[in-house]
Amino acid sequence: MKKLRVGVLGATGMVGQRFISLLDGHPFFEVVVVAASPASAGKRYRQAVAKRWYMESPIPTRVGNLAVMAMENDFDRIVKEVDLVFSALDMDKEKIKQIEIRFAKAGIPVASNNSAHRWTVDVPMVMPEINQEHLKLIDVQRKNRGWTTGLIGVKPNCSIQSYVSILTALKRFEPTKVHVTSLQAISGAGKTFETWPEMADNLIPFIGGEELKSEREPMKIWGKMVDGKIKNARKPVIAATCIRVPATDGHMASVSVTFKRKPSRKQIVSAIESFNPLKNLRLPSSPKRFIKYLSDESRPQTRVDRNFEDGMGITMGRLREGKQFDWHFIALSHNTVRGAAGGAILMAELLYKKGYVESLAK
Ligand code: NAP
């Protein structure tokens, strides 16, 4: 099979590096373009990330030799060389919006990790296991904008991955009220302990914009397509508190939930363990087991469990009955894999399977 040629925008950053490392040897996609800011442009990729390669595996040799392109100046060249781009830029949101539109308008599908277009009415915000039917919004988007091969699809925020997946698995019990406190790793801010030494022995009770995203984004994901638009869900009502904690990778969430029909412990564990709607599609990045319940009271732990199913799975533990809420539990997901690059790659695999992306090579 001929692989699609992909570009990674923001390839030198924390999420960009995760894209490069996850796409190494990918069966559908091959990285042919790496783009970043003018500070990195013109350098070989390996040189541009020399003192800041954060991944566990080495820089893939072929990508290491690519020259980093400048987003603005090399735009026309990038468009000619790729079939699809992944966006991992960190810059002004309005600028990102315009850049992503510019690619889509030029015929290039954009699978974005960025928040810029999450609330654009005709842009689907997709977690493939949960709302793959929202990809139909791309037909509306293309019609609205006169795009034929171009499109924009986004993935939601890293903070919501674990609890939204679990609550979806428990949907038939009708969750009505949720309180979540997320404990978010420093790579979520594109940082390490070297670049953010203040985080050693420290917690910071504020992450700009994160609580609103944690409360609102699930409502679009759980929304229904009605007359070519997404009608947001109203339930469950979510209240979120987001805290930065001294962990390198892995966002943990402490979740309290009340249901219309309170399930038993057995029903909860059975529902989450059997929930894997993508199983039959066999997408390369799709986990074999999506959500796993850990009965050991000290799990999940960030260092021990974040790489479950290569970072694409969700772990859950400490399920206990409450007095003010029906149930409490802890959930964990890998923020730069499931919550960022891996989630966007999984969405792109689904777009490919559904025929929304194709080879544009002449
Ligand atoms: P990062 O480490 O700061 O990387 C930012 C990237 O954007 C770098 O490649 C940088 O290039 C590039 N860039 C910055 N200014 C640019 C410009 N003017 N033109 C072209 N490229 C430019 O940030 P990150 O943590 O990877 O996050 C990237 C995006 O993903 C952000 O929007 C973030 O909110 C989102 N996100 C992150 C996570 C996570 O867990 N980290 C999870 C979900 C979503 P240079 O290296 O050349 O400066």
Residues whose N, C-alpha, C, O or C-beta is under 5 A from the ligand:
A	BS01	NAP	G10 A11 T12 G13 M14 V15 G16 A35 A36 S37 A39 S40 M71 A88 L89 D90 M91 N113 N114 C158 S187 G188 A189 G190 N335 T336 G339 A340
